[in-house]
Amino acid sequence: MKHDAAHKRAYRRAGAKLGFYCHLVAYITVNPFLVFINYSTSPQYLWFKWPLLGWGLGLLFHWFAVFVGPKLMQHFIKRELETNGLED
């Protein structure tokens, strides 16, 4: 039983990491095209920075949720358990 729960948790974490990397690859491949389109059609106004910035912020939040959030949550859980005298 414990093995199944650990496997499910690992599968979910691996899926979250894969989702982030797919998001990153899309960002890296699409945004140069936006820059190219901007410079080709209207170089007097550089609008490409807005999708680059907005999508970049979304990517930053996605990174935080996948790589930092779970560690932070474990830290808070451990601290709660210690505070309430419930540690193993």
DRENPA-3360 file (N, C-alpha, C; in nm, 2 decimals, always signed):
BEGIN
1 = MKHDAAHK = +0.08/-0.12/+0.00/+0.00/+0.00/+0.00/+0.09/+0.13/+0.00 ~ +0.19/+0.13/+0.09/+0.27/+0.25/+0.10/+0.34/+0.27/-0.03 ~ +0.38/+0.16/-0.10/+0.45/+0.17/-0.23/+0.36/+0.23/-0.33 ~ +0.24/+0.20/-0.33/+0.14/+0.26/-0.43/+0.13/+0.41/-0.41 ~ +0.12/+0.45/-0.28/+0.10/+0.59/-0.26/+0.23/+0.67/-0.30 ~ +0.34/+0.61/-0.27/+0.47/+0.67/-0.31/+0.48/+0.68/-0.46 ~ +0.44/+0.58/-0.53/+0.44/+0.57/-0.67/+0.35/+0.68/-0.73 ~ +0.23/+0.69/-0.68/+0.14/+0.79/-0.73/+0.19/+0.93/-0.71;
9 = RAYRRAGA = +0.25/+0.95/-0.59/+0.31/+1.09/-0.56/+0.42/+1.12/-0.65 ~ +0.51/+1.02/-0.68/+0.62/+1.04/-0.77/+0.57/+1.06/-0.91 ~ +0.47/+0.99/-0.95/+0.41/+1.01/-1.09/+0.36/+1.15/-1.10 ~ +0.29/+1.19/-1.00/+0.23/+1.33/-1.01/+0.34/+1.43/-1.01 ~ +0.44/+1.42/-0.93/+0.55/+1.52/-0.93/+0.62/+1.52/-1.07 ~ +0.65/+1.40/-1.12/+0.71/+1.39/-1.25/+0.63/+1.45/-1.36 ~ +0.50/+1.44/-1.35/+0.40/+1.50/-1.45/+0.41/+1.65/-1.43 ~ +0.42/+1.70/-1.31/+0.42/+1.84/-1.29/+0.55/+1.90/-1.35;
17 = KLGFYCHL = +0.66/+1.83/-1.33/+0.79/+1.88/-1.39/+0.79/+1.87/-1.54 ~ +0.73/+1.77/-1.59/+0.72/+1.76/-1.74/+0.64/+1.87/-1.79 ~ +0.53/+1.90/-1.73/+0.44/+2.01/-1.77/+0.52/+2.14/-1.77 ~ +0.60/+2.17/-1.67/+0.68/+2.29/-1.66/+0.77/+2.29/-1.78 ~ +0.84/+2.18/-1.81/+0.94/+2.18/-1.91/+0.88/+2.20/-2.05 ~ +0.76/+2.15/-2.07/+0.68/+2.17/-2.19/+0.65/+2.32/-2.21 ~ +0.61/+2.38/-2.09/+0.57/+2.52/-2.09/+0.70/+2.61/-2.13 ~ +0.81/+2.57/-2.07/+0.94/+2.64/-2.10/+0.98/+2.63/-2.25;
25 = VAYITVNP = +0.97/+2.51/-2.30/+1.00/+2.49/-2.44/+0.91/+2.57/-2.53 ~ +0.78/+2.58/-2.50/+0.69/+2.66/-2.58/+0.73/+2.81/-2.57 ~ +0.76/+2.85/-2.45/+0.80/+2.99/-2.44/+0.93/+3.02/-2.52 ~ +1.02/+2.93/-2.51/+1.15/+2.95/-2.58/+1.13/+2.95/-2.74 ~ +1.04/+2.87/-2.78/+1.02/+2.85/-2.93/+0.93/+2.96/-2.99 ~ +0.82/+3.00/-2.92/+0.72/+3.09/-2.97/+0.77/+3.23/-2.97 ~ +0.84/+3.27/-2.86/+0.87/+3.41/-2.84/+0.97/+3.47/-2.94 ~ +1.07/+3.39/-2.99/+1.15/+3.45/-3.10/+1.07/+3.48/-3.23;
33 = FLVFINYS = +0.96/+3.40/-3.25/+0.88/+3.43/-3.36/+0.80/+3.56/-3.34 ~ +0.76/+3.58/-3.22/+0.69/+3.71/-3.19/+0.78/+3.83/-3.21 ~ +0.91/+3.81/-3.17/+1.00/+3.92/-3.19/+1.03/+3.94/-3.34 ~ +1.04/+3.83/-3.42/+1.06/+3.84/-3.56/+0.94/+3.91/-3.63 ~ +0.82/+3.87/-3.59/+0.70/+3.93/-3.65/+0.69/+4.08/-3.62 ~ +0.72/+4.11/-3.49/+0.72/+4.25/-3.45/+0.82/+4.34/-3.53 ~ +0.94/+4.29/-3.54/+1.04/+4.37/-3.62/+1.01/+4.37/-3.77 ~ +0.94/+4.27/-3.82/+0.91/+4.26/-3.96/+0.79/+4.35/-4.00;
41 = TSPQYLWF = +0.70/+4.36/-3.91/+0.57/+4.43/-3.94/+0.56/+4.58/-3.89 ~ +0.61/+4.60/-3.77/+0.60/+4.73/-3.71/+0.72/+4.76/-3.61 ~ +0.84/+4.78/-3.67/+0.95/+4.80/-3.58/+0.95/+4.93/-3.50 ~ +0.86/+5.02/-3.54/+0.85/+5.15/-3.47/+0.79/+5.13/-3.33 ~ +0.71/+5.03/-3.31/+0.65/+5.00/-3.18/+0.69/+4.85/-3.14 ~ +0.76/+4.84/-3.04/+0.81/+4.70/-2.99/+0.71/+4.65/-2.90 ~ +0.61/+4.58/-2.95/+0.50/+4.52/-2.87/+0.53/+4.38/-2.82 ~ +0.64/+4.32/-2.87/+0.67/+4.18/-2.83/+0.70/+4.17/-2.69;
49 = KWPLLGWG = +0.75/+4.28/-2.63/+0.79/+4.28/-2.49/+0.67/+4.24/-2.39 ~ +0.55/+4.28/-2.43/+0.43/+4.26/-2.34/+0.40/+4.11/-2.33 ~ +0.39/+4.03/-2.45/+0.36/+3.89/-2.43/+0.48/+3.82/-2.36 ~ +0.60/+3.87/-2.40/+0.72/+3.81/-2.34/+0.72/+3.82/-2.19 ~ +0.68/+3.94/-2.14/+0.68/+3.97/-2.00/+0.56/+3.89/-1.93 ~ +0.44/+3.90/-1.99/+0.33/+3.83/-1.93/+0.35/+3.68/-1.92 ~ +0.39/+3.62/-2.03/+0.41/+3.48/-2.04/+0.53/+3.44/-1.95 ~ +0.63/+3.53/-1.94/+0.75/+3.50/-1.85/+0.70/+3.50/-1.71;
57 = LGLLFHWF = +0.61/+3.59/-1.67/+0.56/+3.59/-1.53/+0.49/+3.46/-1.50 ~ +0.40/+3.42/-1.60/+0.33/+3.29/-1.58/+0.43/+3.17/-1.57 ~ +0.54/+3.17/-1.65/+0.64/+3.07/-1.64/+0.71/+3.07/-1.50 ~ +0.74/+3.19/-1.45/+0.80/+3.20/-1.32/+0.71/+3.14/-1.21 ~ +0.58/+3.18/-1.22/+0.49/+3.12/-1.12/+0.47/+2.97/-1.13 ~ +0.48/+2.92/-1.26/+0.47/+2.78/-1.28/+0.60/+2.71/-1.22 ~ +0.71/+2.77/-1.24/+0.84/+2.71/-1.19/+0.83/+2.71/-1.03 ~ +0.78/+2.82/-0.97/+0.77/+2.83/-0.83/+0.68/+2.72/-0.78;
65 = AVFVGPKL = +0.56/+2.70/-0.84/+0.47/+2.60/-0.80/+0.52/+2.45/-0.81 ~ +0.60/+2.43/-0.91/+0.66/+2.29/-0.93/+0.78/+2.27/-0.85 ~ +0.87/+2.36/-0.84/+1.00/+2.33/-0.78/+1.02/+2.39/-0.64 ~ +0.96/+2.50/-0.60/+0.97/+2.56/-0.47/+0.86/+2.53/-0.38 ~ +0.74/+2.54/-0.43/+0.62/+2.52/-0.35/+0.61/+2.39/-0.27 ~ +0.64/+2.27/-0.33/+0.64/+2.15/-0.26/+0.74/+2.14/-0.14 ~ +0.86/+2.19/-0.17/+0.96/+2.20/-0.06/+0.92/+2.29/+0.05 ~ +0.86/+2.40/+0.02/+0.81/+2.50/+0.12/+0.70/+2.43/+0.20;
73 = MQHFIKRE = +0.61/+2.36/+0.13/+0.50/+2.30/+0.20/+0.55/+2.19/+0.30 ~ +0.65/+2.11/+0.26/+0.71/+2.01/+0.35/+0.77/+2.08/+0.47 ~ +0.83/+2.19/+0.45/+0.89/+2.27/+0.56/+0.79/+2.31/+0.65 ~ +0.68/+2.37/+0.60/+0.57/+2.41/+0.69/+0.50/+2.30/+0.76 ~ +0.48/+2.19/+0.69/+0.42/+2.07/+0.76/+0.51/+2.02/+0.87 ~ +0.64/+2.01/+0.85/+0.73/+1.97/+0.95/+0.73/+2.06/+1.07 ~ +0.73/+2.19/+1.04/+0.73/+2.29/+1.15/+0.60/+2.28/+1.23 ~ +0.49/+2.26/+1.16/+0.36/+2.25/+1.23/+0.36/+2.12/+1.32;
81 = LETNGLED = +0.41/+2.01/+1.27/+0.42/+1.89/+1.35/+0.51/+1.91/+1.47 ~ +0.62/+1.98/+1.45/+0.71/+2.00/+1.56/+0.65/+2.10/+1.67 ~ +0.58/+2.20/+1.62/+0.52/+2.30/+1.71/+0.41/+2.23/+1.79 ~ +0.34/+2.14/+1.73/+0.22/+2.08/+1.80/+0.26/+1.94/+1.87 ~ +0.39/+1.91/+1.87/+0.44/+1.79/+1.93/+0.39/+1.66/+1.87 ~ +0.37/+1.67/+1.74/+0.32/+1.55/+1.66/+0.43/+1.48/+1.57 ~ +0.55/+1.52/+1.59/+0.65/+1.46/+1.50/+0.67/+1.32/+1.53 ~ +0.71/+1.24/+1.42/+0.73/+1.10/+1.43/+0.83/+1.05/+1.52;
% end
